[in-house]
Amino acid sequence: MAKKRNRSPEPPPLLIELFPRKDSRGDWGSESYPFCYRVQEREGVPYYEIGCTVSVDLTLMLRAAVNEASLGLDPGEVEPLTFCRLIEVLRQRCAERLATAGVKGMVRELSELAAFEAVGLSRIYAFARDELVNELFVDSEDTPVYLDHAVAGRCETGISLTERERNALETHLDTFSGYTLDFENPSLKNDLVIGDAILRVSLDLEPVSVNRFALDVRRLNVTSLPLHRLIGLNVLSQEAAATLVGWLEIGGNVTIIGETGTGKTTLLNALDELVERRLRRVYIEDAVETKDMLERGFHQMKVKVDPFDRGYGRGRTKESEIVKALHRSPDIVILSEIQSEEHSRAFFQALASGARGLQTFHASTVEQAIRRWVNLHHISEQSLLDLGLFVQMARPDRLKQGRYVQRICQVTQDRGTPKLKELYLRDRDFKLRDVAGEGWPNPPEGTEGGVFGSRIERARRRIADSGEAQ
C-alpha cells in the first residue's frame, strides 16, 4: 500500500497583502513598482494610502520565494554581518527562486521586495519607496502610522504595524546598531538602508515609552532640491543665495538656525552643491544627511561619529572629531548639527583655530541661539565674533510643508561687543529683501572686497546656469 505523501504547509501570507491590491494605476497619484500612492482629503484632513500592484499569481510566487529563502538561509553567507549584506543575500536567493518559477519581468524589484518581506520590513520598504514621504511616526502598538509628506504636509493613514513588524524593527535595530536594547537601555537609533532610502530609525520601548512602543522613521537622503529650485520656491532670493555661496568660498562661516523641520539640512545641501567643487570638504556627522558628490568631481572626506545620545565615553564622538578637523586640512568643515555643550565648545575652539564652514543649530531665532550658547553652553561673547553669517529658517504652519529663509544677518562688533547686522529680511509681500545696502556683508578679515564681489558674481552665474540646465 502506497504511503500517503504529506503535503508541505502553504507559505504564510505576505505583509504586503495587507495593502489593497490595484491591478492598474487608476486614480492613484504616483507609482513606484510594485506600489502606488495617493493622498486624499477626508473631512479636511490629508489621508495617505498605499496600494500594491502585484497580481494574485505573482503573490503566490513571492510567498514561495520568501519561504524558501528564509528557511534555507545559511548564516555563513551573511559575511560581513550587516543589514545591507543580509538583504543582498536574501535578494539573490529570492531572485533565483523567482527565475526558476518563470518570472521574467521586474525580477530585481520583486526580489528586493521579497528580501524585505523575509525580514518583516516590506511595508516599511513600501513607505521608503515613496520619495515624498519625509518622516513617519507611530505612537503606540495600537495606533496607526502618520507621516510628513513633501507636498501634502502632515497626513494620517489607516496603516497599523503588526506584532511581527514591531518585533522585526526591534530585532534588527538591536542586532545591527552596535548597542544593546534592554530594560536599562530601552531606546535605540540606527540608520538602515531600505531600497534607495537611508532611514534614521528611532525606537523607544517601555519603560521609556509609556505606551510600550514608539517609532520615528526619518528619511535622511530626502531628494535634495538644488539651489535654483529653492529660489523658484521662494525659500530664498537669488541674490541672497549667491551671497552665501560667495561667502563660503572666501572662507566665511555660515550657521543655519531653525526649529525641527524648517529645512536647515535641505539648504545646507543646496549650498554645498553650488560651492566650488575643488574646495576640500570635511564632513562630521552622526547621521549621514549630506549628499555624496564624489562621482561629480567634488572633494569630500566624510567622518561618521557615534550618535549624540550614545557617544559619551567612546572614541568617535563629534566633539573629538571637530577638534581634529584642522589636521585633515579642510577648506570647508561641514557639521550636520551642533547639539550639546561639548559640541559647542569644540566648534568654537575650531573656529578660533581658523576652521570655517557650514553647520546647523536648533533654535527658533538667532537671538535664542546666542542665548543658548552663552547661558547654557558657556561660550564667551568674544567667541561669537567668529561666527560670520546666520541664516534663520522658518516654517509657519507645522502641518504644512512651506518653509523659507526668514532672515540673514552678520555678527559684527561694536567696541569688542558682538552685534547683529541685518542683511536680508522678509517684507510684507513675503519677499526676502536686501536691507543692508552696498558693502554688506563685510568680508572676513584678510579678504579683499573685490575678491568677495567676484565670488558672488560667479555664484550668481552658476545658479542661473544650473537652472537653465534643468
N, C-alpha and C positions, 0 to 999 in steps of 0.2 A: 504494500500500500504506500503510495507516494506521500511524502511528508508535505504538509501544508506550509507553503512559504510565508514567513512573517513579513508583512508589509512594513516598510520603513515609515516612521512617522512623517506626516506632512510638515514641511518647514513652516515656522510660525509666520503670521502676518508681519508686514513691514511697518515701521513707524510712519513712513510717508503715506501709507494707506489711510491715515487719519485726516489727510488733506482731501478736499473734494477733488474728484477727477475731472479734468477738462480735456476732451479729445481735440478740441480746436481752441484757438485763441479767444474767439467770441468777443465779449465786451471787456476782456481783461486788458489792463493798461499797458503792461510790459511783460516780456518773457525772457527767461534765461534757462534754456533747456536743462533739465526737464520740468521746470517750474514756471508758473505765470503769477503775476502780481497785480493787485489793484487796490485803490483807496476809494471808498465811497462814504458819503456822509449819511449818518443815521442820527436823526434828531439834532442836527447841527454839529455832530462830533465826528471827526475823521475815523474811519474804521478800516483797518488793514487786513487784507486776505491773501492767502497763498493757495494756488491750485496746482495740481500735479498732472502733467500731460502724458504720463506713462500708461500705455494700454493695459488691459486686463491680462492678455497673454504675456506681455513683456514683464508685468509684475510677477507672474508665476516664475519666470526665468530668473528674475532678480532674487526672489526668495530662495531658490535653489542655489544660486551662486553665493549668496551671503551665508547660507547654512554650511555649504561645503568649505568655503574659505575660512570660516570661523572654527569649525571642528578640526580641520586638518592643519591648522597653523602651528608651525614649529617655532618655539621661542628663539631658537638659534638663528633663525632667518632675520630676526629684528636686531641687527647689529649695524651701527650703534643703537642703543635703546633710547630712541627719541620718538616723539609723537609723529613727526613727519615720516620717519622711517617705517613706523608701524602702518601708517596709512598707505604708503607706497607699496609695501609688501602685500597688504590686503587688496589693493587695487590691481596689482599684477595677477594675483590669484583669481580675483573675480573676472578680470578681462579674459583670462584663459578659459574659464568656465562658460562665460557668455559666448565666446567664439566657438567653443565646442557645441553649444546649443544652437548655433546657426545665426546668432545676432551679428549683423554686418554693419549697421549704421550707428553712429554716435557711441561707439564702444568706450571711448575714453571717458566721456561724460557719465555714462551709465556705470562703468566700473568704479569711478571715483565716488559716485553716489552710493554704490554697494559697499564700498570700503567704510564710508561714514555710517552707513546703516549697521555694519557689523560691530562698530564700537559704540553704537547707541546715540550718535550725534547727527543723524541725517536731517532732522528738522532744524537744528542749529545751522547746518550746512545750507539749507534752503534759505534761511534768513541771510546768510553770508553771501549768497549768490546775487542778492539784490543790492546793487551798489548805492541805492538811495536810502538804505537803512543805515543810519549812523550809529545808533545805540539802542539796545533793548534791555528791558528790566522785568524782573519777577520779584514780587514782594513776599510771597509765601508759597507753600506747597499747593494751596487750593485756589490761588488767584491767577488769572491769565496774564500772558505777556502783554506789555505795552511798549511803545518804541518811539524814537525820534526819527522822523522821515525828512530827507533833504528838501522835499518840496511841500509836503502836507503838514510838517511840524509834528506835534505830539499826536500819536494815533493809538487807539485802543484795538485789541484783537480778541478773537474768541479762542485763541490757541493756548492751551494749558499744558505744561510739561508733565509727562508721565513719570511714574516712580523710576522706571528704567532710565529715562533721560536724566533725571536728577542724580541717580546713582552713578551714571556714566560720567557726568561732569565732575562729581566728587572724586571718582576713581582716577580719572586722567589728570586732574589738577594735582592730586596727591602724588601720583606716580612720576609726573614729568616736571613738576615745579622745582624740585630740589629741596623742598621743605616738607615738614610733617603736618598732616591735618589730624588733629585730635582734640580732646576736650579742652586742653590747655591752650591750644592754638587753633581755634575753630574758623579762621579766616584764611583764605588763600587767594593769590593773584598770580596769573601767569599769562603769557602770550601763546596763543595757539594759531597755527596756520591752517585755515579751513578753506579749501578751494583756493581762490586767488586773494582771499582776505586775510589780513593779520588781525586777530581779535584779542583784545585785552579782556580776559575773563576774570571777574572778581566774584568770589563765592563766600558767603557768610552762613554758618550753621549755628545751632544752639551751642553754648548759652549766649553768644553774642547776638544772634538773630532771635528776637522774641517769638517770631512766627516759624522758627526752626529752619527756614530756608530763605535765602535772598540772593538774587543773581543780578549782576550788571555786566553786560557784554558790549564792549565798545570797539567799533571798527577803528583801527589805528591808521590804516592806509586808505582813508577816505579819498575818493577820487579828487585829487588836488586841483583846484581851479588856478589857472595861470593868472598872472598879474593883470593882463589886459581884460580877462573875464571879470575879475573883481572890480576893475574900473567901470566896465559896462554895467555891472550890477549896482553901481553907486556905493560900493563898500569904501572906496577912497577915490580921490581925483588923480588924474594922470600926473599933474604937477607934484602932488604930494608923494606919489609912488616913485617918481624919478628922483625926488629929493632924498628919499630914504635909501634907494639903491646907490646913488652917488655918495651919500654919507658913509655907507658901509664900505664902499670901495676905497675911500681915502683913509680908512682906519678909524671911523667913528663907531660908537656903540649904540645899539637900539634895544630898548626894553619894551616889550609888548604887554600891556596891562589889561586885565579884563576878568570878568567872572567866568565860571564854567559855561562852556557852550557859546561863547561870544565870537569864536573864530580866530583865536590867537594863533593856533598852530597852522591853520589854513593860510593866514597872512604870512607867517614865518616861512612856510614852504614856498609861497609865491615869490617873496623877496629873494630867498636863497637861489631860486631858479634863474633869476634875472641878473644876479651879481656875477661879474666876470668869472668865467668858469676856470681860468688858470690860477685863481687865488686858492691857496691851500686851506681847506676847511677841516677843522677837528670838531667832531660832534661828541657830546657826552649825554647819554640818555639812559633812563631805566626802562623805558618803552620806546622802541624804535618807531617814531612817528614822522621822521624826515624822509624825503624822497631819495631813492637810490639813483644817482645820475652818473655813475662811473662809465657806463657804456656810451654816454654822450660826451665824454671827454672831461668831465668835472673831476677835480682833485678832492677826494673825500676820504678822510680817515675817521672811522666810527668806533666809539668806545661804548660798550654796554655795561652798566653798573647794576648793582642789586637794587631792588625797589626800596623806596624811602622807608617803608614800614618794616623792612627785613634787613636793612643794611648795617645796623649797629653791631660793632664788634667784628665785622667781616672786612676783608681786604678791598673789595671792589665797591667802595662807597663813592657816591657822587662827589662829596667834598674832597676826598683824596685825589680823585682824577682831575677835578678842576684845578687844584693846586699844581698838579703835574702837567697841566696843559701846555705851559710855555716850553717844556722840554721837548714837545713834539713839533716845535717851530710852526705854529699856525699863523696864517694871515687873518683868519676869522675863526673864533670859537663859538659854536652854536650849542646852547643848552636847551634841553626840552622844557625844563621847568625848574625854577628855584623854589624849594618847598620849605626847608627848615632853617633854623638859626645857623646850623652848621654849614648848610649850603650857602647861605648869605655871606657868612664870614669868609668862606673860601672864595666866593665870587668876587667880593670886594678886594680881597687880597690879590686875586688875579688881575683885576682892573688896575690896582695900584702898581702892579708889576709890568703893565703895558699891554695886557691882553684886551682885545676888543671883539665884539661880535653881536650876536642875536640871542636873546633869551626871553622867556615868558615868566610872568609872575601873577599870581591870583590876587586881585584887589578890584574893588568897584571903580575907584578913581586913582589918579596919580597921587593925589594928596594922601589917600588912605594907604597906598603902597609905601610912601615915605614914612608915615607914622608907624606902620608895621615894622619897617626896617629899623627905625631909630628907637622906638619904645619897646618893641618885643624882641627884635634880633640884636639890639645893642650895637648898631652900626653908627659910627660918628657922623655928624653932619658934614664934616670936611670930606669924608669918603664919597658922599653923594655927588660931589663935583665931577667925579669920573664917569658918571652915568651917560652923559650925552643926550640922546633923544628918547622921549617917552611917546608911545602910541597907545592911546586909550580906546579899547573896543567896547561896544555896547550891543545889547540885544533887548530891545524894549518890551517885547512880548515873549514870555518864556514858553508859550505854547505854539509859537510860530517860529519860522526859520530865519527871519530877517535879522541880519547882523551887519555892523558897519563900524568904521573908524569915527569916533566921536570928536577926538581932538588929537593934535600932535604938538608937543611942547619941548623946549630945550632947557636943560639945567644950566643956569648961568650963575654968576656970583655978584654980590654987592658987598665990597669990603670983606671978602672971605666968607660971607654967609650965602648959602645956596638960595637961589630964586628960580622960579619957573617963568620962562618967556613963552607965551602962546604963539605958535606958528600957524596952525590951521585949526579952524573951528567950524562946526555945523551952524548954518544960519537958519532963519525961519523958513526958508524954502527948502531946507534939508540938503543944501549943497555944502561941501567941505571947502571953505574959503581960506585963502591966504590972508591972515590978519597981521602978519609981522612986517610985511613990506620988503623992499630990496635990501640985500645984505644979510638976510637971515635965512637959515641958521648960521651962526658964526662957525666957521670950520674949526676942526680940532687944532689945538696948539701945534705949531710947526708946519701947518698945511697952508699953502697959498690959496687965496680966494679964487684965483683964476683956474687953478687945478680943480677945485671943487666945482666951479661952474661948468668946466668942460666935461666932468664926470656926469653931472646932472643932464647935460645936453645929450651925451652918448646914451645914457639910460633912457631918456625920452625917445630917442630914435629906436632903440631895441624894443621898447614896449610897443611902439607903433608898428614895427616890422613883425613882431610876434602876432599881433592882431590880424595883420594882413595875410599872414601865412596860414591862418586857420580857415 
